[in-house]
């Protein structure tokens, strides 16, 4: 986790070769996987729209209009296992949830009233993926006698982002301010 500074400075890999995710807003907030994911899915949608042909046969065929490229998204599962060492994994799950939560909902600074801008890195596969967490799902599968979680699988959906900001207050879904 001390290696996180290397990730933000040009996409350097973890010395342990394990996948990292950390906040660019709070560089002390990082999670390193104990095991690398068995699968990593990266999707990229390209915006196309059918041109309105209003029930007319077009001799040149179907016409599509490019409406703009979107950022990539990434889906992965992280396994946290503290069974052998009898160590709770609640801290790693809490850190992921914190990165997905609003930084400071009561702040007068608009830049603090949004979730964290993060970075994910894993070797040459994902050298530096700047993103926001779109969703976190935690499945706890083993517990200590006192009920502390000892094993959890977290499914993350990440959305590529270079800059993040709040939507304008005038209407929900409005264009974000720069």
MDAnalysis code that builds the backbone (N, CA, C; Angstrom):
import MDAnalysis as mda
import numpy as np

u = mda.Universe.empty(534, n_residues=178, atom_resindex=np.repeat(np.arange(178), 3), trajectory=True)
u.add_TopologyAttr("name", ["N", "CA", "C"] * 178)
u.add_TopologyAttr("resid", np.arange(1, 179))
u.add_TopologyAttr("resname", ["UNK", "UNK", "UNK", "UNK", "UNK", "UNK", "UNK", "UNK", "UNK", "UNK", "UNK", "UNK", "UNK", "UNK", "UNK", "UNK", "UNK", "UNK", "UNK", "UNK", "UNK", "UNK", "UNK", "UNK", "UNK", "UNK", "UNK", "UNK", "UNK", "UNK", "UNK", "UNK", "UNK", "UNK", "UNK", "UNK", "UNK", "UNK", "UNK", "UNK", "UNK", "UNK", "UNK", "UNK", "UNK", "UNK", "UNK", "UNK", "UNK", "UNK", "UNK", "UNK", "UNK", "UNK", "UNK", "UNK", "UNK", "UNK", "UNK", "UNK", "UNK", "UNK", "UNK", "UNK", "UNK", "UNK", "UNK", "UNK", "UNK", "UNK", "UNK", "UNK", "UNK", "UNK", "UNK", "UNK", "UNK", "UNK", "UNK", "UNK", "UNK", "UNK", "UNK", "UNK", "UNK", "UNK", "UNK", "UNK", "UNK", "UNK", "UNK", "UNK", "UNK", "UNK", "UNK", "UNK", "UNK", "UNK", "UNK", "UNK", "UNK", "UNK", "UNK", "UNK", "UNK", "UNK", "UNK", "UNK", "UNK", "UNK", "UNK", "UNK", "UNK", "UNK", "UNK", "UNK", "UNK", "UNK", "UNK", "UNK", "UNK", "UNK", "UNK", "UNK", "UNK", "UNK", "UNK", "UNK", "UNK", "UNK", "UNK", "UNK", "UNK", "UNK", "UNK", "UNK", "UNK", "UNK", "UNK", "UNK", "UNK", "UNK", "UNK", "UNK", "UNK", "UNK", "UNK", "UNK", "UNK", "UNK", "UNK", "UNK", "UNK", "UNK", "UNK", "UNK", "UNK", "UNK", "UNK", "UNK", "UNK", "UNK", "UNK", "UNK", "UNK", "UNK", "UNK", "UNK", "UNK", "UNK", "UNK", "UNK", "UNK", "UNK", "UNK", "UNK", "UNK", "UNK"])
u.atoms.positions = np.array([
    [0.812, -1.188, 0.000],
    [0.000, 0.000, 0.000],
    [0.854, 1.249, 0.000],
    [2.057, 1.130, 0.500],
    [2.954, 2.261, 0.427],
    [3.418, 2.480, -1.016],
    [3.239, 1.486, -1.877],
    [3.625, 1.585, -3.266],
    [2.624, 2.397, -4.086],
    [1.512, 2.850, -3.467],
    [0.483, 3.569, -4.209],
    [1.022, 4.844, -4.833],
    [1.957, 5.504, -4.190],
    [2.527, 6.729, -4.749],
    [3.166, 6.451, -6.104],
    [3.741, 5.270, -6.285],
    [4.333, 4.906, -7.564],
    [3.272, 4.740, -8.642],
    [2.092, 4.282, -8.278],
    [1.030, 4.093, -9.260],
    [0.587, 5.440, -9.809],
    [0.404, 6.411, -8.952],
    [-0.104, 7.710, -9.400],
    [0.951, 8.478, -10.185],
    [2.198, 8.107, -10.057],
    [3.260, 8.819, -10.760],
    [3.660, 8.055, -12.020],
    [2.727, 7.942, -12.955],
    [3.076, 7.378, -14.255],
    [2.701, 5.929, -14.457],
    [1.907, 5.353, -13.624],
    [1.399, 4.013, -13.870],
    [2.359, 2.894, -13.516],
    [3.290, 3.098, -12.608],
    [4.198, 2.031, -12.224],
    [3.435, 0.898, -11.549],
    [3.940, -0.297, -11.717],
    [3.272, -1.466, -11.152],
    [3.598, -1.666, -9.686],
    [2.731, -2.397, -9.032],
    [2.987, -2.832, -7.668],
    [4.192, -3.752, -7.682],
    [5.050, -3.641, -6.695],
    [6.205, -4.517, -6.637],
    [5.780, -5.963, -6.399],
    [4.652, -6.177, -5.772],
    [4.171, -7.526, -5.514],
    [3.419, -8.095, -6.716],
    [3.124, -7.283, -7.736],
    [2.401, -7.757, -8.908],
    [0.918, -7.945, -8.675],
    [0.399, -7.402, -7.585],
    [-1.016, -7.555, -7.270],
    [-1.794, -6.310, -7.659],
    [-3.051, -6.491, -7.979],
    [-3.894, -5.380, -8.413],
    [-4.155, -4.419, -7.258],
    [-4.113, -3.139, -7.563],
    [-4.349, -2.058, -6.608],
    [-5.534, -1.231, -7.061],
    [-6.260, -0.654, -6.133],
    [-7.195, 0.425, -6.430],
    [-7.048, 1.431, -5.298],
    [-6.975, 2.694, -5.658],
    [-6.791, 3.718, -4.643],
    [-7.416, 5.037, -5.055],
    [-7.640, 5.882, -4.081],
    [-8.244, 7.188, -4.302],
    [-7.174, 8.202, -4.690],
    [-7.459, 8.995, -5.718],
    [-6.574, 10.108, -6.070],
    [-6.881, 11.322, -5.207],
    [-8.047, 11.316, -4.547],
    [-8.434, 12.413, -3.661],
    [-7.853, 12.238, -2.261],
    [-7.608, 11.003, -1.861],
    [-7.049, 10.684, -0.549],
    [-6.070, 9.539, -0.766],
    [-4.800, 9.870, -1.049],
    [-3.831, 8.851, -1.433],
    [-3.540, 7.830, -0.329],
    [-3.994, 8.078, 0.886],
    [-3.861, 7.090, 1.949],
    [-4.928, 6.016, 1.888],
    [-5.911, 6.190, 1.040],
    [-7.033, 5.264, 0.915],
    [-6.776, 4.344, -0.279],
    [-6.216, 3.163, 0.002],
    [-5.881, 2.202, -1.045],
    [-6.248, 0.795, -0.607],
    [-6.442, -0.058, -1.588],
    [-6.686, -1.481, -1.334],
    [-5.825, -2.263, -2.311],
    [-5.075, -3.211, -1.779],
    [-4.314, -4.124, -2.620],
    [-4.933, -5.497, -2.455],
    [-5.205, -6.143, -3.566],
    [-5.790, -7.475, -3.517],
    [-4.792, -8.466, -2.953],
    [-5.304, -9.466, -2.252],
    [-4.439, -10.537, -1.777],
    [-4.125, -11.505, -2.913],
    [-5.076, -11.640, -3.820],
    [-4.941, -12.516, -4.975],
    [-5.387, -11.725, -6.199],
    [-4.734, -11.949, -7.314],
    [-5.163, -11.280, -8.533],
    [-6.471, -11.887, -9.018],
    [-7.293, -11.083, -9.694],
    [-8.563, -11.613, -10.183],
    [-8.324, -12.690, -11.235],
    [-9.252, -13.671, -11.284],
    [-9.116, -14.707, -12.309],
    [-9.585, -14.184, -13.659],
    [-10.433, -13.151, -13.629],
    [-10.931, -12.532, -14.860],
    [-10.985, -11.025, -14.685],
    [-10.806, -10.353, -15.780],
    [-10.906, -8.902, -15.801],
    [-11.581, -8.560, -17.123],
    [-12.694, -7.872, -17.050],
    [-13.412, -7.523, -18.273],
    [-13.343, -6.019, -18.483],
    [-12.885, -5.617, -19.681],
    [-12.827, -4.210, -20.054],
    [-13.737, -4.030, -21.259],
    [-14.699, -3.120, -21.138],
    [-15.654, -2.846, -22.210],
    [-15.485, -1.418, -22.692],
    [-15.733, -1.215, -23.975],
    [-15.734, 0.128, -24.549],
    [-16.918, 0.212, -25.502],
    [-17.816, 1.146, -25.229],
    [-18.971, 1.371, -26.086],
    [-18.686, 2.547, -27.015],
    [-19.076, 2.369, -28.254],
    [-18.947, 3.433, -29.243],
    [-20.359, 3.834, -29.643],
    [-20.646, 5.125, -29.562],
    [-22.000, 5.609, -29.809],
    [-22.363, 5.675, -31.281],
    [-23.362, 4.916, -31.663],
    [-23.903, 4.939, -33.012],
    [-25.406, 5.094, -32.920],
    [-25.972, 5.835, -33.847],
    [-27.416, 6.024, -33.885],
    [-27.888, 5.812, -35.322],
    [-28.996, 5.077, -35.447],
    [-29.555, 4.885, -36.786],
    [-30.088, 6.213, -37.292],
    [-29.811, 6.495, -38.528],
    [-30.317, 7.712, -39.143],
    [-31.795, 7.491, -39.459],
    [-32.624, 8.452, -39.120],
    [-34.055, 8.335, -39.325],
    [-34.359, 8.230, -40.812],
    [-34.939, 7.087, -41.189],
    [-35.270, 6.875, -42.591],
    [-36.778, 6.808, -42.799],
    [-37.546, 7.041, -41.771],
    [-39.006, 7.170, -41.798],
    [-39.695, 6.265, -42.822],
    [-39.592, 4.967, -42.591],
    [-40.277, 3.965, -43.417],
    [-39.918, 4.062, -44.894],
    [-38.754, 4.527, -45.206],
    [-38.309, 4.607, -46.593],
    [-37.243, 3.549, -46.830],
    [-37.343, 2.899, -47.952],
    [-36.308, 1.953, -48.332],
    [-35.112, 2.757, -48.827],
    [-33.956, 2.419, -48.357],
    [-32.757, 3.135, -48.754],
    [-31.903, 2.209, -49.603],
    [-31.646, 2.560, -50.841],
    [-30.874, 1.681, -51.724],
    [-29.428, 1.492, -51.255],
    [-28.919, 2.403, -50.445],
    [-27.543, 2.266, -49.962],
    [-27.457, 1.470, -48.671],
    [-28.577, 1.058, -48.114],
    [-28.582, 0.250, -46.905],
    [-28.782, 1.076, -45.647],
    [-28.600, 0.439, -44.520],
    [-28.794, 1.070, -43.220],
    [-27.733, 2.144, -42.999],
    [-28.159, 3.324, -42.577],
    [-27.229, 4.420, -42.336],
    [-27.079, 4.648, -40.836],
    [-25.835, 4.706, -40.390],
    [-25.526, 4.959, -38.985],
    [-24.754, 6.253, -38.859],
    [-24.995, 6.931, -37.735],
    [-24.313, 8.186, -37.457],
    [-23.520, 8.029, -36.164],
    [-22.245, 8.389, -36.217],
    [-21.380, 8.326, -35.035],
    [-21.755, 9.465, -34.097],
    [-22.065, 9.125, -32.823],
    [-22.509, 10.146, -31.871],
    [-21.465, 10.447, -30.800],
    [-20.347, 9.764, -30.831],
    [-19.279, 10.052, -29.871],
    [-18.837, 8.812, -29.121],
    [-17.573, 8.801, -28.769],
    [-17.016, 7.676, -28.034],
    [-17.221, 7.870, -26.534],
    [-17.392, 6.785, -25.852],
    [-17.519, 6.804, -24.398],
    [-16.249, 6.217, -23.808],
    [-16.048, 6.441, -22.513],
    [-14.905, 5.850, -21.831],
    [-15.098, 4.356, -21.655],
    [-14.045, 3.704, -21.233],
    [-14.109, 2.263, -20.981],
    [-14.743, 2.000, -19.614],
    [-15.179, 0.774, -19.439],
    [-15.618, 0.320, -18.122],
    [-14.892, -0.982, -17.840],
    [-14.723, -1.290, -16.572],
    [-14.016, -2.495, -16.177],
    [-14.790, -3.186, -15.065],
    [-14.862, -4.506, -15.143],
    [-15.504, -5.326, -14.111],
    [-14.492, -6.350, -13.616],
    [-14.435, -6.526, -12.306],
    [-13.512, -7.488, -11.728],
    [-13.989, -7.934, -10.356],
    [-13.492, -9.091, -9.932],
    [-13.770, -9.613, -8.590],
    [-12.464, -9.668, -7.820],
    [-12.513, -9.210, -6.580],
    [-11.359, -9.282, -5.689],
    [-11.697, -10.193, -4.527],
    [-10.792, -11.106, -4.213],
    [-10.979, -12.016, -3.090],
    [-10.087, -11.557, -1.943],
    [-10.701, -11.402, -0.779],
    [-9.961, -11.085, 0.441],
    [-10.131, -12.256, 1.390],
    [-9.004, -12.809, 1.862],
    [-9.063, -14.011, 2.692],
    [-8.173, -13.842, 3.924],
    [-8.803, -13.769, 5.087],
    [-8.073, -13.668, 6.342],
    [-8.249, -14.903, 7.203],
    [-8.731, -16.002, 6.615],
    [-9.044, -17.208, 7.393],
    [-7.820, -17.790, 8.080],
    [-6.749, -18.017, 7.343],
    [-5.553, -18.654, 7.911],
    [-4.959, -17.830, 9.052],
    [-4.948, -16.512, 8.877],
    [-4.358, -15.640, 9.899],
    [-5.390, -15.172, 10.918],
    [-6.646, -15.589, 10.745],
    [-7.763, -15.177, 11.619],
    [-7.883, -13.655, 11.668],
    [-7.694, -13.009, 10.490],
    [-7.743, -11.562, 10.365],
    [-9.016, -11.148, 9.631],
    [-9.707, -10.176, 10.167],
    [-10.927, -9.673, 9.535],
    [-10.604, -8.992, 8.210],
    [-11.485, -9.180, 7.224],
    [-11.344, -8.521, 5.927],
    [-12.262, -7.305, 5.832],
    [-12.895, -6.955, 6.935],
    [-13.843, -5.836, 6.938],
    [-13.176, -4.523, 6.532],
    [-11.917, -4.330, 6.871],
    [-11.211, -3.094, 6.547],
    [-11.050, -2.881, 5.048],
    [-10.703, -3.952, 4.311],
    [-10.551, -3.836, 2.860],
    [-11.894, -3.520, 2.194],
    [-12.957, -4.193, 2.649],
    [-14.284, -3.950, 2.085],
    [-14.737, -2.527, 2.418],
    [-14.480, -2.085, 3.650],
    [-14.851, -0.724, 4.056],
    [-14.111, 0.317, 3.217],
    [-12.841, 0.068, 2.898],
    [-12.069, 1.010, 2.082],
    [-12.656, 1.127, 0.675],
    [-13.075, 0.008, 0.092],
    [-13.712, 0.056, -1.231],
    [-15.026, 0.831, -1.169],
    [-15.816, 0.577, -0.125],
    [-17.074, 1.300, 0.034],
    [-16.834, 2.794, 0.262],
    [-15.774, 3.133, 0.972],
    [-15.459, 4.547, 1.203],
    [-15.089, 5.242, -0.103],
    [-14.327, 4.540, -0.974],
    [-13.964, 5.131, -2.262],
    [-15.190, 5.337, -3.151],
    [-16.226, 4.531, -2.940],
    [-17.456, 4.642, -3.734],
    [-18.434, 5.645, -3.129],
    [-18.119, 6.171, -1.965],
    [-19.021, 7.088, -1.261],
    [-18.583, 8.534, -1.434],
    [-19.500, 9.451, -1.155],
    [-19.215, 10.881, -1.234],
    [-18.106, 11.223, -0.234],
    [-17.143, 12.020, -0.678],
    [-15.994, 12.363, 0.155],
    [-16.437, 13.077, 1.428],
    [-17.173, 14.176, 1.299],
    [-17.669, 14.930, 2.454],
    [-18.994, 15.588, 2.074],
    [-20.120, 14.938, 2.381],
    [-21.422, 15.458, 1.938],
    [-21.792, 16.811, 2.534],
    [-21.167, 17.212, 3.633],
    [-21.508, 18.485, 4.272],
    [-20.555, 19.616, 3.895],
    [-19.568, 19.336, 3.060],
    [-18.562, 20.339, 2.689],
    [-19.170, 21.455, 1.850],
    [-18.643, 22.660, 2.014],
    [-19.064, 23.778, 1.164],
    [-18.337, 23.719, -0.182],
    [-17.291, 22.923, -0.273],
    [-16.537, 22.736, -1.507],
    [-17.233, 21.676, -2.369],
    [-17.740, 22.075, -3.530],
    [-18.453, 21.144, -4.408],
    [-17.597, 19.945, -4.783],
    [-16.306, 20.142, -4.883],
    [-15.412, 19.062, -5.275],
    [-15.324, 17.965, -4.211],
    [-15.764, 18.244, -2.996],
    [-15.769, 17.249, -1.919],
    [-17.124, 16.556, -1.784],
    [-18.138, 17.056, -2.512],
    [-19.476, 16.459, -2.430],
    [-19.717, 15.517, -3.614],
    [-18.760, 14.642, -3.821],
    [-18.819, 13.618, -4.860],
    [-17.966, 12.433, -4.406],
    [-18.175, 11.261, -5.001],
    [-17.310, 10.122, -4.675],
    [-15.877, 10.342, -5.182],
    [-15.001, 9.494, -4.738],
    [-13.576, 9.599, -5.038],
    [-13.271, 9.320, -6.511],
    [-12.318, 10.067, -7.054],
    [-11.694, 9.734, -8.322],
    [-10.599, 8.736, -7.964],
    [-10.586, 7.603, -8.633],
    [-9.677, 6.519, -8.248],
    [-8.736, 6.155, -9.387],
    [-7.801, 5.299, -9.061],
    [-6.912, 4.725, -10.059],
    [-6.766, 3.243, -9.747],
    [-6.769, 2.442, -10.786],
    [-6.599, 1.004, -10.657],
    [-5.380, 0.625, -11.489],
    [-4.521, -0.219, -10.951],
    [-3.321, -0.625, -11.679],
    [-3.005, -2.083, -11.393],
    [-2.571, -2.757, -12.466],
    [-2.172, -4.162, -12.343],
    [-1.268, -4.504, -13.504],
    [0.017, -4.475, -13.280],
    [0.987, -4.866, -14.297],
    [0.788, -4.161, -15.624],
    [1.086, -4.862, -16.705],
    [0.935, -4.274, -18.037],
    [-0.499, -4.400, -18.543],
    [-1.311, -5.240, -17.904],
    [-2.711, -5.398, -18.309],
    [-3.488, -4.118, -18.052],
    [-3.335, -3.557, -16.870],
    [-4.000, -2.313, -16.485],
    [-2.920, -1.440, -15.854],
    [-2.146, -0.739, -16.695],
    [-1.016, 0.005, -16.153],
    [-1.468, 1.213, -15.341],
    [-2.590, 1.841, -15.748],
    [-3.094, 2.993, -15.016],
    [-4.486, 3.320, -15.540],
    [-5.505, 2.865, -14.827],
    [-6.899, 3.057, -15.242],
    [-7.525, 4.050, -14.281],
    [-7.644, 5.316, -14.708],
    [-8.238, 6.357, -13.874],
    [-9.753, 6.217, -13.975],
    [-10.443, 6.182, -12.824],
    [-11.847, 5.788, -12.850],
    [-12.622, 6.281, -11.631],
    [-13.918, 6.027, -11.686],
    [-14.788, 6.132, -10.522],
    [-15.395, 4.753, -10.314],
    [-15.766, 4.467, -9.085],
    [-16.409, 3.188, -8.794],
    [-17.895, 3.337, -9.082],
    [-18.379, 2.535, -10.001],
    [-19.791, 2.575, -10.374],
    [-20.613, 1.710, -9.425],
    [-20.046, 0.579, -8.995],
    [-20.747, -0.251, -8.013],
    [-19.768, -1.164, -7.290],
    [-20.136, -1.494, -6.048],
    [-19.389, -2.426, -5.207],
    [-20.394, -3.421, -4.655],
    [-20.072, -4.692, -4.771],
    [-20.911, -5.728, -4.193],
    [-20.003, -6.647, -3.388],
    [-20.311, -6.843, -2.113],
    [-19.487, -7.685, -1.246],
    [-20.270, -8.923, -0.833],
    [-19.646, -10.079, -0.996],
    [-20.243, -11.346, -0.572],
    [-19.308, -11.953, 0.469],
    [-19.801, -12.045, 1.707],
    [-19.013, -12.596, 2.809],
    [-19.277, -14.094, 2.873],
    [-18.200, -14.888, 2.902],
    [-18.370, -16.339, 2.835],
    [-17.779, -17.106, 4.015],
    [-17.082, -16.431, 4.915],
    [-16.535, -17.111, 6.088],
    [-16.410, -16.113, 7.236],
    [-16.706, -16.597, 8.440],
    [-16.725, -15.728, 9.609],
    [-15.987, -16.371, 10.773],
    [-15.478, -15.522, 11.680],
    [-14.857, -16.017, 12.911],
    [-15.962, -16.412, 13.892],
    [-15.579, -16.996, 14.995],
    [-16.555, -17.374, 16.016],
    [-17.291, -16.159, 16.565],
    [-16.623, -14.995, 16.557],
    [-17.261, -13.773, 17.062],
    [-18.050, -13.022, 15.978],
    [-18.079, -13.578, 14.758],
    [-18.867, -12.968, 13.688],
    [-18.116, -12.021, 12.782],
    [-16.801, -11.879, 12.968],
    [-16.008, -11.017, 12.083],
    [-15.837, -11.702, 10.727],
    [-15.965, -10.953, 9.630],
    [-15.795, -11.570, 8.309],
    [-14.329, -11.915, 8.053],
    [-14.075, -13.166, 7.682],
    [-12.715, -13.627, 7.412],
    [-12.458, -13.830, 5.928],
    [-13.519, -13.911, 5.144],
    [-13.363, -14.073, 3.695],
    [-14.490, -13.319, 2.996],
    [-14.125, -12.590, 1.935],
    [-15.124, -11.849, 1.161],
    [-14.688, -11.769, -0.293],
    [-15.673, -11.787, -1.156],
    [-15.444, -11.550, -2.579],
    [-16.155, -10.247, -2.915],
    [-15.420, -9.302, -3.471],
    [-15.992, -8.009, -3.859],
    [-16.001, -7.896, -5.373],
    [-17.176, -7.629, -5.915],
    [-17.318, -7.395, -7.345],
    [-17.356, -5.891, -7.561],
    [-16.456, -5.395, -8.401],
    [-16.354, -3.964, -8.676],
    [-16.678, -3.690, -10.133],
    [-17.395, -2.598, -10.337],
    [-17.593, -2.062, -11.678],
    [-17.007, -0.660, -11.665],
    [-16.055, -0.427, -12.542],
    [-15.343, 0.839, -12.614],
    [-15.646, 1.514, -13.940],
    [-15.740, 2.842, -13.918],
    [-15.996, 3.613, -15.123],
    [-14.844, 4.595, -15.323],
    [-14.239, 4.568, -16.502],
    [-13.102, 5.433, -16.802],
    [-13.501, 6.903, -16.677],
    [-12.620, 7.699, -16.058],
    [-12.884, 9.132, -15.870],
    [-11.556, 9.859, -15.712],
    [-11.441, 10.992, -16.375],
    [-10.257, 11.838, -16.214],
    [-10.535, 12.955, -15.233],
    [-11.755, 13.492, -15.300],
    [-12.181, 14.589, -14.433],
    [-13.569, 14.241, -13.931],
    [-13.832, 14.493, -12.663],
    [-15.170, 14.276, -12.118],
    [-15.643, 15.552, -11.448],
    [-16.962, 15.763, -11.501],
    [-17.554, 16.931, -10.850],
    [-18.999, 16.625, -10.542],
    [-19.623, 17.501, -9.780],
    [-21.040, 17.348, -9.446],
    [-21.905, 17.821, -10.599],
    [-23.104, 17.264, -10.690],
    [-24.088, 17.769, -11.636],
    [-24.584, 19.110, -11.124],
    [-25.102, 19.932, -12.014],
    [-25.631, 21.229, -11.576],
    [-26.882, 20.997, -10.742],
    [-27.177, 21.923, -9.859],
    [-28.328, 21.798, -8.982],
    [-29.648, 22.033, -9.687],
    [-29.631, 22.617, -10.899],
    [-30.865, 22.996, -11.571],
    [-31.742, 21.818, -11.946],
    [-31.127, 20.697, -12.320],
    [-31.934, 19.519, -12.630],
    [-31.092, 18.262, -12.538],
    [-31.736, 17.182, -12.158],
    [-31.043, 15.911, -12.071],
    [-30.674, 15.477, -13.485],
    [-29.500, 14.919, -13.628],
    [-29.063, 14.451, -14.921],
    [-28.537, 15.541, -15.824],
    [-28.348, 16.727, -15.306],
    [-27.842, 17.827, -16.124],
    [-26.372, 17.598, -16.411],
    [-25.841, 18.321, -17.358],
    [-24.446, 18.215, -17.719],
    [-23.575, 18.659, -16.557],
    [-22.537, 17.849, -16.195],
    [-21.673, 18.232, -15.080],
    [-20.923, 19.520, -15.370],
    [-20.663, 20.243, -14.284],
    [-19.877, 21.480, -14.395],
    [-18.413, 21.127, -14.552],
    [-17.649, 21.977, -15.174],
    [-16.215, 21.734, -15.339],
    [-15.440, 22.367, -14.241],
])
